[in-house]
Amino acid sequence: MDINDLRSIITVAGLLCFLAIVGWAYGRSSKKGFEEAANLPFAEDDDQGAVPSASQPR
């Protein structure tokens, strides 16, 4: 086994990992979780932890 065989094995393993991640991201089981995460910026508690501008010293 020379360096080119090792490079080929690593390339194929990387491609398989990439395809697994794409399959997971576009799978039906992940859709609900991704939709919830996409709507987090629009949640009701927008002002939680925000400091009113009138109480900040200048």
C-alpha positions as CSV (number, residue, x, y, z in Angstrom):
1,M,0.0,0.0,0.0
2,D,1.5,3.3,-1.0
3,I,0.5,6.9,-0.3
4,N,-1.9,7.1,-3.3
5,D,-4.0,4.1,-1.9
6,L,-4.2,5.9,1.4
7,R,-5.3,9.1,-0.3
8,S,-8.0,7.3,-2.3
9,I,-9.3,5.6,0.9
10,I,-9.5,9.0,2.7
11,T,-11.2,10.6,-0.3
12,V,-13.9,7.9,-0.4
13,A,-14.3,8.0,3.4
14,G,-14.8,11.8,3.2
15,L,-17.3,11.5,0.4
16,L,-19.3,8.9,2.4
17,C,-19.3,11.2,5.5
18,F,-20.5,14.1,3.4
19,L,-23.3,12.1,1.9
20,A,-24.3,10.9,5.4
21,I,-24.5,14.5,6.6
22,V,-26.5,15.5,3.6
23,G,-28.9,12.6,4.1
24,W,-29.3,13.5,7.8
25,A,-29.9,17.2,7.0
26,Y,-32.5,16.5,4.4
27,G,-34.1,13.5,6.1
28,R,-37.8,13.6,7.2
29,S,-36.9,13.0,10.8
30,S,-34.8,16.2,11.1
31,K,-37.4,18.5,9.5
32,K,-39.4,19.3,12.6
33,G,-36.3,20.2,14.7
34,F,-34.9,22.4,11.9
35,E,-38.3,24.2,11.6
36,E,-38.3,24.9,15.3
37,A,-34.8,26.2,15.2
38,A,-35.6,28.4,12.3
39,N,-38.5,30.0,14.2
40,L,-36.5,30.7,17.4
41,P,-35.7,34.3,16.4
42,F,-39.4,35.0,16.2
43,A,-40.3,33.7,19.6
44,E,-42.5,35.7,21.9
45,D,-39.9,36.6,24.6
46,D,-38.0,39.1,22.5
47,D,-37.2,41.5,25.4
48,Q,-36.1,39.0,27.9
49,G,-32.7,40.1,29.2
50,A,-32.7,43.4,27.3
51,V,-31.9,46.5,29.3
52,P,-34.3,49.5,28.7
53,S,-32.5,52.4,27.1
54,A,-33.8,54.9,29.8
55,S,-32.0,53.0,32.6
56,Q,-28.5,53.0,31.0
57,P,-26.2,55.8,32.3
58,R,-24.7,58.1,29.7
